[in-house]
Amino acid sequence: GNHNHANQQFPAQDESVSMMPIQVNVKNFWLSNPAQEELTLALMLPKLEKLRLDFIFQDMNFWLEVGPISLLQHITTLDLNFYDNHDESLFIRIINACGIKLKKLIFNVFAEYSSVVNCHNVIAQKCPNLTSLTFVGDHRSIGDQEMGLSDQEIDNMLMNRTSDFQPHTNLEELTLSGYCTDGRLSWILGSATKIRKILLDGNLEKLSSSGWLATLAENSMEELEAVWFNTSTDMSMDSVEQLLISCPKLKKVGRLINLKEHVGGARRGDYLQLLQLSL
């Protein structure tokens, strides 16, 4: 079909739905590199709750008008995958179209952290009702750091919290499987007072106790039940102890095998100490 739809105007919802000859009860719709006609088919699915869109940009040479997504009244979950690059314009258009309705967002993007950091600002602004956020796939900004741009300078691209802007106040579950810095973690969780589960499973080499302590200074995370991190070369026992002290509902903590104090296998004493704190 003709993919030149950059200037196409989509009609109002009632008119669009009435134009569709068939409506079905599908709640989960999955498209890979959707052509415009395929995305418009979503209008035949008035009960759609979950939309998955996969993009491989090297195979996609056309502009996608995302207007049909804005007409999905019951969408609560968006699973968005940018497998080989990042297209910020497309990301922003999609989030603008449905972000206010979303309860769960999964974003998988293969790109440097510096090129996707603004996505956090967009998500926090446009998806205020999120209870679950999964942000995976990004990696260390090697090129930027070689040119002298530090992680802290990249983290400074995140919007300042104000009385009018507090990101992720409804967030209950966070999965971060990319390049995790102290600033990134504390920014996401600083206002997330309802957070229950935290899963960190990416490149955590730059995640230190400072990130957790900065988060706890702003948000005691009293609802937190479980926290899990893969490995970290810069975390120590003080952050784990503070989590146990500050979070009364915390029941699961792991993995502790690579804490700074555990180099060489000195773990038993710390394990017994944590057991005493958890009693």
Rosetta blueprint (number, residue, H / E / L):
1 G L
2 N L
3 H L
4 N L
5 H L
6 A L
7 N L
8 Q L
9 Q L
10 F L
11 P L
12 A L
13 Q H
14 D H
15 E H
16 S H
17 V H
18 S H
19 M H
20 M L
21 P L
22 I L
23 Q L
24 V L
25 N L
26 V L
27 K L
28 N E
29 F E
30 W E
31 L E
32 S E
33 N L
34 P L
35 A L
36 Q H
37 E H
38 E H
39 L H
40 T H
41 L H
42 A H
43 L H
44 M H
45 L L
46 P L
47 K L
48 L L
49 E L
50 K E
51 L E
52 R E
53 L E
54 D E
55 F E
56 I L
57 F H
58 Q H
59 D H
60 M L
61 N L
62 F L
63 W L
64 L L
65 E L
66 V L
67 G H
68 P H
69 I H
70 S H
71 L L
72 L L
73 Q L
74 H L
75 I L
76 T L
77 T E
78 L E
79 D E
80 L E
81 N E
82 F E
83 Y L
84 D L
85 N L
86 H L
87 D L
88 E H
89 S H
90 L H
91 F H
92 I H
93 R H
94 I H
95 I H
96 N H
97 A H
98 C H
99 G H
100 I H
101 K H
102 L L
103 K L
104 K E
105 L E
106 I E
107 F E
108 N E
109 V E
110 F L
111 A L
112 E E
113 Y H
114 S H
115 S H
116 V H
117 V H
118 N H
119 C H
120 H H
121 N H
122 V H
123 I H
124 A H
125 Q H
126 K H
127 C L
128 P L
129 N L
130 L L
131 T L
132 S E
133 L E
134 T E
135 F E
136 V E
137 G L
138 D L
139 H E
140 R L
141 S L
142 I H
143 G H
144 D H
145 Q H
146 E H
147 M L
148 G L
149 L L
150 S L
151 D H
152 Q H
153 E H
154 I H
155 D H
156 N L
157 M L
158 L L
159 M L
160 N L
161 R L
162 T L
163 S L
164 D L
165 F L
166 Q L
167 P L
168 H L
169 T L
170 N L
171 L L
172 E L
173 E E
174 L E
175 T E
176 L E
177 S E
178 G L
179 Y E
180 C L
181 T L
182 D H
183 G H
184 R H
185 L H
186 S H
187 W H
188 I H
189 L H
190 G L
191 S L
192 A L
193 T L
194 K L
195 I L
196 R L
197 K E
198 I E
199 L E
200 L E
201 D L
202 G L
203 N E
204 L L
205 E L
206 K L
207 L L
208 S E
209 S H
210 S H
211 G H
212 W H
213 L H
214 A H
215 T H
216 L H
217 A H
218 E H
219 N L
220 S L
221 M L
222 E L
223 E L
224 L L
225 E L
226 A E
227 V E
228 W E
229 F E
230 N L
231 T L
232 S L
233 T L
234 D E
235 M L
236 S L
237 M H
238 D H
239 S H
240 V H
241 E H
242 Q H
243 L H
244 L H
245 I H
246 S H
247 C L
248 P L
249 K L
250 L L
251 K L
252 K E
253 V E
254 G E
255 R L
256 L L
257 I L
258 N L
259 L L
260 K H
261 E H
262 H H
263 V L
264 G L
265 G L
266 A L
267 R L
268 R H
269 G H
270 D H
271 Y H
272 L H
273 Q H
274 L H
275 L H
276 Q H
277 L H
278 S H
279 L L
